């Protein structure tokens, strides 16, 4: 199989755009990614589009109506919060397998306001058993379980939000670019303990896109100089557990995906220079330090206390501001993470640049369940 490279990647500034349609929002990042590598839609051999809220509406084809209908195959993907990562992975796999030399992946979402998740569906209802099936409650329960096992404190969870909001002040594409001191985070409106309002991800509109090419095509186009190699692409779902009948386990599919990604890349956690992980809630970020092998079990609280995961620390996490501040447009998040890590590997992240970054990891999880992990490496 051939190696696959990101040769063009970009995202729009996340925000709220009620005056625009989903295809219009998606088209913006598609054109930005194409411009990033000096190509056009006429150069693309296939399009992979991730969108959740309009999963049955052929969003990919409608994006082509905005930027050029060239007759290429279009694959529309929906996979909870892992939607964008799944679209990227499908695009990567098509290039890796030799089906195409160069393709475009787009993730886009237009979000409403309010809580994510609910009590719909079949089977044993979570409501009444653990209080709520909404995402703040699910991740609050997971955080409290970590606190029970390891003594993790409310203040340590809150420090995640302080860190990520600080990082966002250096990211012009983040929804919010505002410092939130520890006292402000801890005293904000309580949503589901220990997550206050400022410890919950931001529902926003947004899109991100990436152009993926074979090494031969990238070299032919003169794009290897800024290219980013995809060393690993892994997608997992949860194995059956009895506990899932009552409350989903937010850890296991990440643990399995991380192990497979490290094996595929021939690397370990110690080789990773920066991580963009799924901080849908502050509690989730703490859990995923351990799930991704960035530290041992029970050490996550110490990592946030010691500044190891802040810009300038041992392994910076969510230097973009993360979902807590950059925003979380479900279908776009996975590719937005690819953009952030690629920007650092290219040395183009400006004030928030992770110095000397050569290898980065991206991670998303969608309950239901799906986990997507990518390991990226500077090509030149």
C-alpha positions as CSV (number, residue, x, y, z in Angstrom):
1,X,0.0,0.0,0.0
2,X,1.1,3.6,-0.7
3,X,1.6,6.2,2.0
4,X,-1.0,8.9,2.3
5,X,-0.3,12.5,3.0
6,X,-2.4,15.6,4.0
7,X,-1.3,18.1,1.4
8,X,-3.9,20.8,2.0
9,X,-5.9,21.5,5.1
10,X,-7.9,24.4,6.6
11,X,-11.0,25.3,8.7
12,X,-13.2,28.3,9.0
13,X,-13.4,30.3,12.2
14,X,-16.1,28.6,14.2
15,X,-19.1,30.6,15.2
16,X,-22.9,30.8,14.6
17,X,-24.1,31.4,11.0
18,X,-27.9,31.1,10.9
19,X,-27.9,33.0,7.6
20,X,-26.0,30.3,5.9
21,X,-26.9,26.7,4.8
22,X,-24.9,23.6,5.8
23,X,-23.5,23.2,2.2
24,X,-22.4,26.9,2.2
25,X,-20.6,26.4,5.5
26,X,-18.9,23.2,4.2
27,X,-18.0,24.8,0.9
28,X,-16.0,27.5,2.7
29,X,-13.5,25.1,4.3
30,X,-13.4,23.0,1.2
31,X,-12.2,26.0,-0.9
32,X,-9.8,27.0,1.9
33,X,-8.2,23.5,1.9
34,X,-7.9,23.5,-1.9
35,X,-6.4,26.9,-1.8
36,X,-3.9,25.7,0.8
37,X,-2.4,23.3,-1.7
38,X,-3.0,25.4,-4.8
39,X,-5.6,23.0,-6.4
40,X,-9.2,23.1,-7.4
41,X,-12.2,20.8,-7.2
42,X,-11.4,19.7,-10.7
43,X,-8.2,18.1,-9.4
44,X,-10.1,15.9,-6.8
45,X,-11.0,12.3,-7.7
46,X,-13.5,11.8,-4.8
47,X,-15.2,13.6,-2.0
48,X,-15.9,12.3,1.5
49,X,-18.3,14.4,3.6
50,X,-19.1,14.1,7.3
51,X,-22.3,15.6,8.7
52,X,-24.5,14.4,11.5
53,X,-27.6,16.6,11.7
54,X,-28.5,16.3,8.0
55,X,-27.2,12.8,7.6
56,X,-29.8,11.9,5.0
57,X,-29.6,15.1,3.0
58,X,-26.6,14.3,0.7
59,X,-24.6,17.2,2.1
60,X,-21.5,16.2,0.1
61,X,-23.3,16.5,-3.3
62,X,-24.8,19.9,-2.1
63,X,-21.3,21.1,-1.3
64,X,-20.3,20.3,-4.9
65,X,-23.2,22.4,-6.1
66,X,-21.4,25.3,-4.4
67,X,-17.9,24.7,-5.6
68,X,-18.2,22.6,-8.8
69,X,-20.0,19.5,-9.9
70,X,-17.4,17.4,-11.6
71,X,-19.0,14.0,-11.5
72,X,-16.7,12.5,-8.9
73,X,-18.0,9.9,-6.4
74,X,-19.3,11.3,-3.1
75,X,-19.5,9.4,0.2
76,X,-21.6,10.9,3.0
77,X,-20.7,9.8,6.5
78,X,-22.4,10.0,9.9
79,X,-20.9,8.6,13.1
80,X,-21.8,10.8,16.1
81,X,-19.0,13.0,17.3
82,X,-16.5,10.9,15.3
83,X,-18.2,11.9,12.0
84,X,-15.4,14.1,10.7
85,X,-12.7,11.7,11.8
86,X,-14.6,8.9,10.0
87,X,-14.9,10.9,6.8
88,X,-11.2,11.6,6.9
89,X,-10.4,8.0,7.6
90,X,-12.6,6.8,4.6
91,X,-10.7,9.3,2.4
92,X,-7.4,8.2,3.7
93,X,-8.3,4.5,3.2
94,X,-9.3,5.1,-0.4
95,X,-5.9,6.7,-1.2
96,X,-4.0,4.1,0.9
97,X,-5.7,1.3,-1.1
98,X,-4.8,2.9,-4.4
99,X,-8.4,3.7,-5.5
100,X,-7.5,7.3,-6.0
101,X,-4.4,9.5,-6.1
102,X,-6.0,12.6,-4.5
103,X,-9.3,13.2,-2.6
104,X,-11.1,15.8,-0.5
105,X,-12.5,15.2,3.0
106,X,-14.9,17.8,4.5
107,X,-16.6,17.9,7.9
108,X,-19.4,20.3,8.5
109,X,-22.1,21.0,11.1
110,X,-24.7,23.6,11.9
111,X,-25.6,23.2,15.6
112,X,-28.5,24.4,17.7
113,X,-28.3,25.5,21.3
114,X,-28.9,23.4,24.4
115,X,-27.8,20.0,25.8
116,X,-26.6,17.2,23.6
117,X,-28.1,13.7,24.0
118,X,-31.4,12.6,25.5
119,X,-33.4,9.6,26.5
120,X,-34.6,8.4,23.1
121,X,-34.0,5.0,21.6
122,X,-34.8,1.5,22.7
123,X,-33.6,-0.7,25.5
124,X,-33.2,0.1,29.2
125,X,-33.5,3.9,29.7
126,X,-30.7,5.7,31.4
127,X,-33.2,8.3,32.7
128,X,-34.2,7.3,36.2
129,X,-31.3,5.0,36.7
130,X,-28.4,7.5,36.7
131,X,-30.3,10.7,36.4
132,X,-30.0,11.6,32.7
133,X,-28.9,10.4,29.3
134,X,-27.7,13.9,28.3
135,X,-24.0,14.2,27.5
136,X,-23.2,16.6,30.5
137,X,-24.6,14.0,32.9
138,X,-22.9,11.0,31.2
139,X,-19.5,12.7,31.4
140,X,-20.1,14.0,34.9
141,X,-20.8,10.4,36.0
142,X,-17.5,9.4,34.4
143,X,-15.6,12.2,36.1
144,X,-17.1,11.3,39.5
145,X,-16.0,7.7,39.0
146,X,-12.5,8.9,38.3
147,X,-12.6,11.0,41.4
148,X,-13.8,8.0,43.5
149,X,-11.0,5.8,42.2
150,X,-8.1,8.4,42.2
151,X,-9.1,11.3,44.3
152,X,-9.4,13.7,41.4
153,X,-10.7,17.1,42.6
154,X,-13.2,19.6,41.3
155,X,-10.4,22.1,41.1
156,X,-8.3,19.8,38.9
157,X,-11.2,19.3,36.5
158,X,-11.7,23.1,36.4
159,X,-8.1,23.7,35.6
160,X,-8.6,21.9,32.2
161,X,-11.0,24.6,31.2
162,X,-8.6,27.4,32.4
163,X,-5.9,25.9,30.3
164,X,-7.9,25.4,27.1
165,X,-9.5,28.9,27.3
166,X,-6.0,30.3,27.7
167,X,-4.8,28.4,24.7
168,X,-7.8,29.7,22.7
169,X,-6.6,33.3,23.1
170,X,-3.9,32.5,20.7
171,X,-6.2,30.8,18.1
172,X,-7.9,33.3,15.8
173,X,-10.2,30.5,14.5
174,X,-11.6,29.6,17.9
175,X,-15.2,30.6,18.8
176,X,-14.1,32.2,22.1
177,X,-10.8,33.8,22.8
178,X,-11.3,34.7,26.4
179,X,-9.3,34.0,29.6
180,X,-11.3,32.2,32.3
181,X,-9.6,32.3,35.7
182,X,-10.0,29.3,38.0
183,X,-12.5,31.0,40.3
184,X,-14.6,32.1,37.3
185,X,-14.7,28.5,36.0
186,X,-15.5,27.0,39.4
187,X,-18.2,29.6,40.2
188,X,-20.0,29.4,36.8
189,X,-23.5,27.9,36.5
190,X,-23.4,24.2,37.5
191,X,-24.6,22.1,34.6
192,X,-23.9,18.6,36.0
193,X,-21.4,18.3,38.8
194,X,-18.4,18.6,38.5
195,X,-18.9,20.2,35.1
196,X,-19.9,23.9,35.3
197,X,-21.0,25.8,32.2
198,X,-17.5,26.8,31.4
199,X,-16.4,23.2,31.5
200,X,-18.8,22.2,28.7
201,X,-18.0,22.3,25.0
202,X,-19.5,25.0,22.9
203,X,-22.2,24.2,20.3
204,X,-21.2,26.1,17.2
205,X,-21.4,26.1,13.4
206,X,-18.3,25.2,11.6
207,X,-16.4,23.2,8.9
208,X,-13.0,21.9,8.2
209,X,-11.5,20.1,5.2
210,X,-8.4,18.2,4.1
211,X,-6.9,17.2,0.8
212,X,-5.2,13.7,0.9
213,X,-2.8,12.4,-1.7
214,X,-0.5,9.6,-2.4
215,X,3.2,10.2,-1.9
216,X,3.7,10.0,-5.7
217,X,1.0,12.5,-6.4
218,X,2.2,14.9,-3.7
219,X,5.7,14.7,-5.1
220,X,4.4,15.2,-8.7
221,X,2.5,18.3,-7.6
222,X,5.5,19.7,-5.6
223,X,3.6,19.5,-2.3
224,X,5.8,17.3,-0.1
225,X,7.5,20.2,1.5
226,X,4.4,21.1,3.6
227,X,2.8,17.6,3.5
228,X,1.9,15.7,6.7
229,X,2.1,11.9,6.7
230,X,-0.8,10.0,8.1
231,X,1.1,7.3,10.1
232,X,-2.0,5.7,11.7
233,X,-5.8,5.9,11.2
234,X,-7.9,3.8,13.6
235,X,-11.6,3.6,14.2
236,X,-13.1,1.5,17.0
237,X,-16.4,0.7,18.5
238,X,-17.0,-0.7,22.0
239,X,-17.0,-4.3,22.9
240,X,-20.0,-5.6,24.8
241,X,-20.0,-4.9,28.6
242,X,-22.8,-5.5,31.0
243,X,-22.5,-2.0,32.4
244,X,-23.4,-0.5,29.0
245,X,-27.0,-1.6,29.6
246,X,-27.2,1.2,32.2
247,X,-24.4,3.8,31.4
248,X,-21.9,3.8,28.5
249,X,-18.2,3.4,29.3
250,X,-16.5,6.5,27.9
251,X,-13.0,5.0,28.2
252,X,-12.8,1.6,26.6
253,X,-13.0,2.4,22.9
254,X,-10.4,5.1,23.3
255,X,-8.0,2.7,25.1
256,X,-8.4,0.1,22.3
257,X,-8.0,2.7,19.5
258,X,-4.9,4.2,21.1
259,X,-3.2,0.8,21.4
260,X,-4.0,0.0,17.7
261,X,-2.8,3.5,16.5
262,X,0.5,3.2,18.3
263,X,1.0,-0.2,16.9
264,X,0.1,0.9,13.4
265,X,2.5,3.9,13.5
266,X,5.3,1.9,15.3
267,X,5.3,4.6,18.0
268,X,4.5,5.0,21.6
269,X,3.0,7.8,23.8
270,X,6.5,9.0,24.5
271,X,6.9,9.9,20.8
272,X,3.9,12.2,20.6
273,X,4.7,16.0,20.6
274,X,1.1,17.3,20.9
275,X,-2.4,16.0,21.1
276,X,-5.8,17.3,20.1
277,X,-8.3,15.2,22.1
278,X,-12.0,15.1,22.7
279,X,-12.6,17.5,25.6
280,X,-16.4,17.6,25.1
281,X,-16.3,18.3,28.9
282,X,-13.5,19.1,31.3
283,X,-13.9,15.7,32.9
284,X,-13.4,13.9,29.6
285,X,-10.0,15.5,29.0
286,X,-8.7,14.3,32.3
287,X,-9.9,10.7,31.5
288,X,-8.4,10.7,28.1
289,X,-4.9,11.6,29.4
290,X,-4.9,8.1,30.8
291,X,-6.9,6.4,28.0
292,X,-4.3,7.6,25.4
293,X,-1.4,6.5,27.5
294,X,-0.1,10.0,28.2
295,X,0.3,9.1,31.8
296,X,-0.5,6.1,34.1
297,X,-3.7,5.4,35.8
298,X,-4.6,8.0,38.5
299,X,-1.9,10.4,37.3
300,X,-4.1,12.7,35.2
301,X,-4.8,15.1,38.1
302,X,-1.1,15.5,38.6
303,X,-0.5,16.2,34.9
304,X,-2.9,19.2,35.0
305,X,-1.5,20.5,38.3
306,X,2.1,20.3,37.0
307,X,1.3,22.0,33.7
308,X,2.6,19.1,31.7
309,X,-0.4,19.4,29.2
310,X,-0.2,23.1,28.8
311,X,1.6,24.9,25.9
312,X,5.3,24.7,26.8
313,X,4.7,21.5,28.9
314,X,5.9,17.9,28.3
315,X,2.9,17.0,26.1
316,X,0.7,20.0,25.2
317,X,-3.0,19.0,24.8
318,X,-5.7,21.0,23.0
319,X,-3.5,24.0,22.1
320,X,-6.3,25.1,19.8
321,X,-8.5,25.8,22.8
322,X,-10.2,22.5,22.3
323,X,-13.9,21.9,22.2
324,X,-14.3,23.8,25.4
325,X,-13.4,27.1,23.7
326,X,-12.7,26.6,20.0
327,X,-16.2,24.9,19.7
328,X,-17.6,21.5,18.8
329,X,-19.5,21.4,15.5
330,X,-20.0,17.6,15.6
331,X,-19.3,16.7,12.0
332,X,-16.4,19.1,11.6
333,X,-14.5,18.4,14.9
334,X,-12.4,15.4,13.7
335,X,-11.0,17.2,10.7
336,X,-10.5,20.5,12.6
337,X,-8.3,18.5,14.9
338,X,-6.3,17.3,11.9
339,X,-6.0,20.9,10.8
340,X,-4.6,22.0,14.2
341,X,-2.0,19.3,14.5
342,X,-1.0,19.7,10.9
343,X,-0.5,23.4,11.4
344,X,1.9,22.7,14.2
345,X,3.8,20.1,12.3
346,X,4.2,22.6,9.5
347,X,5.5,25.2,12.0
348,X,2.7,27.6,11.1
349,X,0.8,27.9,14.3
350,X,2.2,31.3,15.3
351,X,1.9,32.3,18.9
352,X,0.6,28.9,20.0
353,X,3.3,26.9,18.1
354,X,4.5,23.8,19.8
355,X,8.2,24.2,19.3
356,X,9.9,21.3,17.4
357,X,6.7,19.4,16.9
358,X,7.2,16.4,14.5
359,X,4.5,13.9,15.5
360,X,1.0,14.7,16.7
361,X,-2.2,12.8,17.6
362,X,-5.8,13.6,17.1
363,X,-8.7,11.9,19.0
364,X,-12.5,12.0,19.0
365,X,-15.1,9.9,20.6
366,X,-18.8,9.5,19.8
367,X,-21.0,7.7,22.3
368,X,-22.9,4.9,20.7
369,X,-19.9,4.2,20.2
370,X,-17.1,5.3,17.9
371,X,-13.5,6.4,18.5
372,X,-11.3,7.8,15.8
373,X,-7.5,8.3,16.3
374,X,-5.0,9.6,13.9
375,X,-1.2,9.9,14.3
376,X,0.4,12.5,12.0
377,X,4.1,13.1,11.2
378,X,5.9,16.0,9.6
379,X,6.9,14.7,6.1
380,X,10.0,16.8,5.5
